[in-house]
Amino acid sequence: MFGDKNKIKDSERSLISETVSIEGTINSSGAIDVAGLVKGPVYSKELIVRDTGSITGSIEADTVEIHGHLDGKVSAQNIVIGATGTVKGDIEFGNNLRTENGADIDGYIKKTNSSKSKLTGDFLFKKKDKKEVNEERPEVVNKEAIA
């Protein structure tokens, strides 16, 4: 069963359940359902924050549904803020924004001109070049103190 690679399929949907708390950046080229707590930015193709879910950090995705709590900026092509959804941060959308009666939004709403997604598998999982890593290091000001 587990040895046959042809039978193993990636469902492309991940669940962060109610009993899970994650701190850090989350990247997914598929879909994520958040019913638990996430502290950090989330980059995904599709994201659903369930009633019990909470994200503290920014979201970048193609499609986003928020039925729980978001404390941070959301950028997506299509966004739905459900009746139980709370967003404390700016909303940036490319195609559609739908809010249901009862949705709570505290932030600016902006429609962008970009209708093309910038989220691809390469973008999500691109490794930094060594050149980029070295540029992030602070410059040594007093070289004589090191010698």
C-alpha positions as CSV (number, residue, x, y, z in Angstrom):
1,M,0.0,0.0,0.0
2,F,2.6,2.6,1.0
3,G,5.3,1.2,-1.3
4,D,3.3,1.7,-4.5
5,K,4.1,5.2,-5.6
6,N,1.4,5.1,-8.3
7,K,-1.4,4.9,-5.7
8,I,-0.2,7.8,-3.5
9,K,-2.0,11.0,-4.5
10,D,-1.6,14.5,-3.2
11,S,-5.0,15.9,-2.3
12,E,-3.6,19.4,-2.6
13,R,-5.7,20.5,0.3
14,S,-4.3,20.8,3.8
15,L,-6.1,21.3,7.1
16,I,-4.8,23.1,10.1
17,S,-7.3,21.8,12.7
18,E,-8.8,23.5,15.7
19,T,-6.2,21.8,18.0
20,V,-3.2,23.1,16.0
21,S,-1.2,26.3,16.5
22,I,1.5,27.2,14.0
23,E,4.0,30.1,14.2
24,G,6.0,30.9,11.0
25,T,5.5,31.3,7.3
26,I,3.2,28.9,5.5
27,N,3.6,28.2,1.7
28,S,1.3,26.0,-0.3
29,S,0.8,25.6,-4.0
30,G,-2.6,23.9,-3.2
31,A,-5.4,24.8,-0.8
32,I,-5.4,25.3,2.9
33,D,-8.3,25.2,5.4
34,V,-7.4,27.0,8.7
35,A,-9.6,26.0,11.7
36,G,-6.8,26.5,14.2
37,L,-4.3,29.4,15.0
38,V,-1.6,30.7,12.6
39,K,0.9,33.4,13.5
40,G,2.8,34.4,10.4
41,P,2.3,35.1,6.7
42,V,0.4,32.6,4.6
43,Y,1.0,32.2,0.8
44,S,-1.4,29.8,-0.9
45,K,-3.4,29.1,-4.1
46,E,-6.7,28.9,-2.1
47,L,-7.3,29.7,1.6
48,I,-10.3,29.2,3.8
49,V,-10.3,30.5,7.3
50,R,-13.1,28.6,9.1
51,D,-15.3,29.9,11.9
52,T,-12.8,28.7,14.5
53,G,-9.7,29.8,12.6
54,S,-7.5,32.7,13.3
55,I,-4.6,34.2,11.3
56,T,-2.3,36.9,12.6
57,G,-0.2,37.9,9.6
58,S,-0.6,38.7,6.0
59,I,-2.3,36.5,3.4
60,E,-1.5,36.3,-0.3
61,A,-3.6,33.9,-2.4
62,D,-5.7,33.6,-5.5
63,T,-8.9,32.8,-3.6
64,V,-9.6,33.6,0.0
65,E,-12.7,33.0,2.2
66,I,-12.7,34.3,5.7
67,H,-15.3,33.0,8.2
68,G,-13.0,33.3,11.2
69,H,-10.5,36.0,12.3
70,L,-7.7,37.8,10.3
71,D,-5.4,40.3,11.9
72,G,-3.3,41.5,8.9
73,K,-3.4,42.4,5.2
74,V,-5.1,40.2,2.6
75,S,-4.2,40.2,-1.1
76,A,-6.1,38.0,-3.5
77,Q,-8.0,37.9,-6.8
78,N,-11.2,36.7,-5.2
79,I,-12.2,37.4,-1.6
80,V,-15.2,36.4,0.4
81,I,-15.7,37.7,4.0
82,G,-18.4,35.6,5.6
83,A,-21.1,36.6,8.0
84,T,-18.9,35.4,10.9
85,G,-15.7,36.8,9.4
86,T,-13.6,39.5,11.0
87,V,-10.8,41.3,9.2
88,K,-8.5,43.8,11.0
89,G,-6.3,45.0,8.2
90,D,-6.3,46.1,4.6
91,I,-8.0,44.2,1.8
92,E,-6.6,44.2,-1.7
93,F,-8.5,42.3,-4.4
94,G,-8.1,41.9,-8.2
95,N,-11.4,40.5,-9.4
96,N,-14.2,40.1,-6.8
97,L,-14.8,41.0,-3.2
98,R,-18.0,39.8,-1.5
99,T,-19.0,40.5,2.0
100,E,-21.9,38.8,3.7
101,N,-24.3,40.5,6.2
102,G,-22.5,40.5,9.6
103,A,-18.9,40.7,8.2
104,D,-16.7,42.9,10.3
105,I,-14.0,44.8,8.4
106,D,-11.6,47.4,10.0
107,G,-9.2,48.5,7.2
108,Y,-8.9,49.9,3.8
109,I,-10.3,48.2,0.7
110,K,-8.5,48.6,-2.6
111,K,-9.1,47.0,-6.1
112,T,-5.9,46.4,-8.0
113,N,-5.6,46.4,-11.7
114,S,-3.7,43.1,-11.8
115,S,-6.0,40.2,-12.9
116,K,-3.1,37.7,-13.2
117,S,-1.9,35.7,-10.3
118,K,1.7,36.1,-9.1
119,L,1.4,32.9,-7.0
120,T,2.9,30.0,-8.8
121,G,4.7,26.9,-7.5
122,D,8.1,28.5,-8.4
123,F,7.2,31.7,-6.6
124,L,6.1,29.9,-3.4
125,F,9.1,27.6,-3.1
126,K,11.9,29.6,-4.7
127,K,15.1,29.3,-2.8
128,K,17.2,32.4,-2.2
129,D,20.4,32.9,-4.2
130,K,23.6,33.2,-2.2
131,K,23.9,36.7,-3.5
132,E,20.5,37.7,-2.0
133,V,21.5,36.2,1.4
134,N,24.8,38.1,1.5
135,E,23.0,41.4,0.7
136,E,20.9,41.0,3.8
137,R,24.0,41.1,6.1
138,P,24.8,44.4,7.7
139,E,27.8,46.3,6.5
140,V,30.8,46.4,8.9
141,V,31.2,50.1,9.9
142,N,34.4,49.9,11.9
143,K,36.8,47.5,10.2
144,E,39.7,48.4,12.5
145,A,37.7,47.1,15.6
146,I,37.6,43.6,14.0
147,A,41.3,43.3,13.3
